[in-house]
């Protein structure tokens, strides 16, 4: 049996509200295997002052479980000020203090970093206390910085962290190439792909309750999008395509985000009415039923610096549910899931044509079967957690 590790995880997004992402699935499984996991996070979705108190006080939660009900993750949130543009800068200092305290208390054997700004105090701590730091890359981080003027600085920080991490880990080969190009050591870089819970997400899940709740008829072809509504999510293009498709083709949007109000206005201006349903953010426990209600799942995002490298977990959840996926030609995703494995890749000009193709039940059935087979072969979270656990053991056994 593997030695139980003490793991300190640092990120600059909200552990409780965002995701579940790669880290939730992996670390919750590790907690169930007897490892101690402490995650330090940031209140990303805060309400700015003066609509909320200026000071966001330190908070702590025990036994947090986002993906697996029995998981035991301790989440610590250092204090900050709820001021846009200032909150993250303040957090660099408060994370520095909190991480020193946690390191003395926990004596972590590996520090796993997902952050840019708060990754700096994490790296400083790792160096000072000789703790190996694993930089786990699930996005090209600097591309996520909202202010374009700050992205150059963010890129330099990302480069610095990648070059100085003891080991780097990526969720796909395209991201590994990206990290090594920025300066990560190729001899200390690994890839462990994204996974899916094959028992929770399954073609046999019951679709009737969700379809009935949203007023979908038995012969409706339901397109489903789940996740954060970024401006580049591509749903506006899908809504325009709906105008040219039969009225029994409908769209279910499950999630919230910055583009929601614009998409709602577009729904009205295009006269789509009940053909588009906004279900809002739903608990993760409801996602298997939501995907069971789908006939086609969507990831037709715009191809840009943010999406170029991504392979979101939800894609594998779509596929494990036995659903065909309509996606944009995203380079990272195409490299991980080549055509013929349940994903139909369509350029913007071919979106409507591909949707028309997916109205054929036989096409959907074939692609859905291919998708499920791919996830069974490559994407079982338990097997991927075995790989992750083994990597952490190796990293823990080396000097920082």
C-alpha angles and dihedrals in degrees: 000000000000119000113261109249133208106227129190114198123195125193137155099220134072114284092192102047108026123071135319083244133177093285094053093055095045101042095042089055090048090052089055088053091058101265119136112238125189116178122195112203145171130237094243096169097051123150106241123241131290090036088053132026112288094231118063100201125217111277135188135192128192127207096015114181121180103157104017120039096218097047121125114208121156111217121199122188116193118216123267142160118266095232120124110241091015104058096074093045091052089048092060087066098040092046088052091056095042095048092052090052093047093046091055091046100040102030090211119210094203131022112207115199129198097161142093108196096026089038088075096066088041091057091044090053092047091053095044095049097033094242115155110243120212113198106209109198118200097155139019087262102201091057090064093062105112097213109073090203090061097049095088090056090044090052091053090050090049090050091050093051094046092049094048102040115110090229134358127215129192136191095225140015094251090059091047090054088049093051095047090048088056091053109275112147108259091210090058099043127102139176126218112174128227117270145198138219100251093195096051096043107049138144091240094065115122115256100180101091096050094044091049093046091056096041098250116159122223092255096045115116103221121204111200130200120181130185143041114346103232119179088248097050091112096230093126089062090049091051091051089050091052089067089067096045130081116280093248089069106094138176127226115194114195113187143040137243149125095311097052099096092046091050092049090052090049090051089058096043092051091048093235094141113164092003088084119053123191106202097175125218113332131196114268089240088067096054097090090056092044092053091045087061092056127097092185129014123213138224099148094144123160112265107245141133091287098047099035094088102029129119102174120206089235090068090063090044088054090049096045088054087062095248128140112242124218108205140169117246094274108174097215093048094045090053093051097040110029119202113281095050100093101283118107108205113208130180115223092262092056098045097104093042091052092048088051089053090052092057086079108093091210092057090049093048094050094047092044091054091049090050094052092047092053093053093047089055101043114010113057107139093213093057091045090050088054088057093046092048091050091050092050090050090053093047091047089054094059132077117255 
